[in-house]
Amino acid sequence: MITTESKRGIVALMVAHVAGMLDLVALPVWVGTLISQYRFAPQQAGGLATLFLLGASLASMVLAPRFNRINPKLAAVLGFATSCAAFILASRSAAFEVLAVLHLVGGVAAGVALSSTHGTIGHAANPHRTFALAGLAIGIFGILFLGAAPGLIAAHGGPVLFVLFAILMGAATLVGLMFFPKVTRHIASDDVGRDTGRRVPPLGPAVWFSIVAIALMCMTQAMTLSFFERVGEHRGFTLDMVTVSLVVYGVVTLLPAPIAALLERKVAATTVISVVPVFQAVFALIAMTTTNHLLYTAAGALMGFTIIFVHTFAFGLLARLDPTGRAVAGTPAMLMVGSACAPFLGGTLVQFIGFEAIGYAAILFVIVQLICFNQTRRIVTGGIPTISAESEVSP
């Protein structure tokens, strides 16, 4: 039997995580292509990416509370297959209205698949380690995609972007069909209430503070990353220089997940989430304001490092705080709700103020993010009750 601890099961989860988290790597090329190849305004280009992310977040919000009542493998396979079809159709159209509908449909489908994937990871014997491995896959994909995509798109046109997306979604469909795992451990579910007459309590405040903070973290990342390619060209960097920066971004994103796995029992998750996000504001501001290519490259790469590192610890913490699995199954909702409005917001700031405005907005979002994460730390370390294995249901 293929489980979340078997090699084939882990590979399937890694591929599914990469496909579902496509935006974490592809946003700069995605938005940049819509502007340079399709001639959309920054606000329009950001709006299309926003529609994809909005669809994913809405799907996750609907599915996450019902995760324990669905077949995760079926949901993941059908979701990725539908998203693949949407991107194939997108590669055949240049009309904004058609692309808008297809982005929304593709996002809804990807959100269903990613919720199923993250819910399954949350049921692993060690969610922190399994999520870290999935994060490593993001780094591998980032190197391949960011190294190849800009050149292919420049040589063959904008539709190549959507063909590449379709190939990724198709690969996730096939791998999921063959190897998507069964859950390793059966934990408390929302079915308990119907089966026993006992009530599953609502998510605790520590969980909700973390959910808001993760959403803001993803908003900051997506807003900055969406225009990382464009700000580079605006500062006078050549296509080759920007491509090198994107490849470095991909290489560096290989590192945070394994480092987070190694530090799982050496550094408290509450410490990581309460301190490390401050670097996101620093790197976002540098990336959007510097005219030095080395600083631009380093800031972009370290932005990617920061979000993957912090999110790995936050995911493991949520899995412990909520043993029903609802919070981790809703991870895509947290990610995509934050990311959804970011490309549109970033495009609006760029169009009417300038790239620097994204950096200053990032500082504001990170301040609120740190307040929320520190509230989680205060509750957890202060001994305030949260949902636990012993208190997961009440008469």
Secondary structure, DSSP 8 states (H G I E B T S, - for coil): --BTTSHHHHHHHHHHHHHHTHHHHHHHHHHHHHHHTT---HHHHHHHHHHHHHHHHHHHHHHGGGGGGS-HHHHHHHHHHHHHHHHHHHTT---HHHHHHHHHHHHHHHHHHHHHHHHHHHTSSSHHHHHHHHHHHHHHHHHHHHHHHHHHHHHH-THHHHHHHHHHHHHHHHHHHHH--B-SS----TTHHHHHS-B-----HHHHHHHHHHHHHHHHHHHHHHTHHHHHHHTT--HHHHHHHHHHHHHHTTSHHHHHHHTTTTS-HHHHHHHTTHHHHHHHHHHHH---HHHHHHHHHHHHHHHHHHHHHHHHHHHHH-TTSHHHHTHHHHHHHHHHTHHHHHHHHHHHT-THHHHHHHHHHHHHHHHHHHHHHHHHHTT-----SSSS-B-
